[in-house]
Amino acid sequence: MTGTRSGVARAVALGVLLALSVLLLGASKADAGKYAVAQCGWYVGADASWADTTGGVKFRPDAYCTPPAGADPFAGAHLKSLTRDGQVAVSGTRFARWRWTTPPGTGITQVRGTWWHALHDGIEHRLGTDPGNGSFSVFASAGATDTAPREFAVGFSPPQWAFEDRLLCARAESGSCSLETTSWAALRALTITIADHSPPAAGLAGRLLAPGWHRGAEEIVFWGGELGAGIRYAETSVDGARVDLTEYPCAKALIGGEWRATAMQPCPLGPSGTAAIDTTRLSDGRHGIRHCVTDFARNVGCTPEMTIAIDNNPPAHPRGAGISGGEGWRRVNDFDLSWSNPDQGPASPIWGAYWRVTGPGYDTGSRLIPGLGVAALPNLSVPGPGRYTLRLWLRDEAGNESAATAVEIPLRFDDLRPSVGFAAEMPEAQVQAEVTDVHSGPASGQLLYRRLDAQEWIELPTKLVRTDAPGRAHLVAPLPELGYGTFVFRADAADAAGNSASTTLRTDGTQMAIRKTPPPHVPKAKARLFARLRGGHGRGDSLTVRFGAPALLSGRLTRADGAGAGARKLRVVSRPSRGALAPVAVETVTTGERGGFELRLPPGPSRRLTVTFAGDGGLEPASRRALELRVRSGVSLRAVPQALRTGEVVRLSGKVRSRGAPIPRRGKLVAIQYLEEATRRWRPVLVTRTNHHGRFHARYRFRYVTGEAAIRLRATALAEERWPYAPGSSAAVTVQVQES
């Protein structure tokens, strides 16, 4: 009976091994949701529990899984259950076992390994699994000794909770197995594939996730939660790119190019950690951050993507920064600064501005104007008169700022009056006053005078002449031709800030006054003034010239005895006719050695000219009645065609020139005229008006011409109110008309 049972056991074992070999050939490396556990081999120990249902009386364990380094990793390696020496028998169903239990939520899908055994008198070696209900489901068994290590492999569906290797008395509980000869069961080189499809949980917090904008390196705190294989990696990514990776310590070994666990639960279940994220490697703006954890079975669990706002770059310089009222000198110690903030794009908005005022012996240090979008600094003041520099730069909401982006704005304040006084020693034929202002400097001034008994001051043509000395200048004017009496002088001066000062004193404190006494009375001689116009082929008191032609005013100033009065100044006043744009013009001409004078009159509209002599110390005043210069209108004419038949239309066009005068609002009147051969007179054909540009267009049909005639036409700009030109005609145009 015993021999029969042993043969059956061998056959069963052989069939199981063949079937397992087929499964082994089709097995592949663990994919996501699975991991392999290496046991007792490859220098790896065993994560298994050993138990004896006899209470440790009948069986004993023996484990040797890690040979010395450099030795064959499987040399002598084994996990054994043995019967104890010195024991007589063990009751039926009693066993010893090695047990591998999976973590919660996982299950064994495959076991591969090597087994061998020495079995006597009903002792069997069985391999099986526990599906989770405490039962033992055998997938391989042996009842006879076979000390040659044999490989096995088997897969499970559904996954099993535990795997056991049992050394068992395979008889009924009422029977027993002899222990006189030692029996044992051995395993090694186990690979247990475990299914773990539950993703871990991930968590992320820390300063970087706090509301608001962030910059520089900021801390994150992360953690994970797992029930199965444990968490192997933690990875933080921003916009999908990894910024931090943490590998947790796991029980693992690299076997055949594959990382295998060396424990059933190789990695920690609830690890956590911190990391400093260098945000300077990110662009300014908002980014998505996510933290993921990966368990040993390569299941991934991630946090929802959260948004972080990053800004590491200071704002650009303020745009259009300026002081209200300009950057010039001012006499009120109040400066209002405004500017425009640059577009920040995706970066944080402008939140505040830094300013600093420096000057001689003065420095405010950097000061902050807080506020979102701030763009003004009102009511700024400086400690006293002088030049100061305001530096302004911006700060964003993330706290970035750089003084290197500052713009510089000058602050110029001067509330002190300039110092002014007439020179103690005057240059010849000049009046001069000294002006001093050490801050904004002399900017303008005026010299004036009046008779001592008069109320009204008379301005002199004054120039401000700067000197090489900073803050100093002269007010200079020609000494006027003073009459007889006492004349006092006044100097008004202003600096660039608008402070003004006035004085009638010299720099030595004396009054600036000039007294002139009249010479003995000498009677003045009479003067005579002659003048006429010349131009074209005419001359006289009245002259008419063509459009655009110049004219000449000439004449002579003499004494009563006819001797010429030379080197005398005459005043010529030119008054354009009504409608001209030019203003009244006043010119001065000096007579020659014999009293003669000439003045060229430029082209322009018609005008009236008067010549006067104001008199001087030896001659009485003289004048000439007004002279009349008339200028003809300028007009052109074109006829198309110039050869036509009776009944056809000639098209007439042209332009009235309007130098120095606007075309009348309704257009300029133009008459088209023809030359009557019999009388040699120009007769009107039609009258038209120009447009606002002086151009005109007209049509005329020749109805009553017989035979063949050469008709001469011209255009004439007629006299008109507020048209400052005399009537003028175009050159004649000849049109050939032939009877049809």
Buried (B, 14 or more C-beta within 10 A) or exposed (E): EEEEBBEEBBEBBEEBBEBBEEBBEEBEEBEEBBBBBBBBBBBBBBBBEBBBBBEEEBBBBEBBBBBEEEEEBBEEBBBBBBBBEEBEBBBBBBBBBBBBBBBEEBBBBBBBBBBBBBBBBBBBBBBBBBBEEEEBEBBBBBBBBBEEBBEBBBBBEEBBBBBBBBBBBBBEEEEBBBBEEEBBBBBBBBBBBBBBBBBBBBBBBBEBBEEEBBBBEBEBBBBBBBBBBBBBBBBBBBEEEEBBEBEBEBBBBEBEEBBBBBBBBBBBBEBBBEBBBEBEEBBBBBBEBBBBBBBBBBBBBBBEBBEBBBBBBBBBBBEEBBBEEEEEBBBEBEBEBBBEBBEBEEBBBBBBBBBBBBBEEEEBEEEEBEEEEBBEBEEBEBBBBBBBEBBBBBBBBBBBBBEEBBBEBEBBBBBBBBBBBBBEEBEEEBBBBBBBBBBBBBBBBBBBBBBEEEEEBEEBEBEBEEEEEEBBBBBBBEBBEEEEBEBBBBBBBBBBBBBBBBBBBBBEEEEBBBEEEEEEEEEEBEBBBBBBBBBEEEBEEEBBBBBEBEBBBBBBBBBEEEEBBBEBEBBBBBBBBEBBEBEEBEEEBEBBEEBBBEBEBEBBBBBBBBBBBEBBEEBBEBBBEBBBBBBBBBBBBEBEEEEBEBEBEBEBBBBBBBBBBBBBEEBBBBBBBBBEEEEEEBEEBEEBBBEEEBBBEBEBEBEEBEEEBEBBBBBBBBEBEEBBBBBBBBEBBEBEBBEE
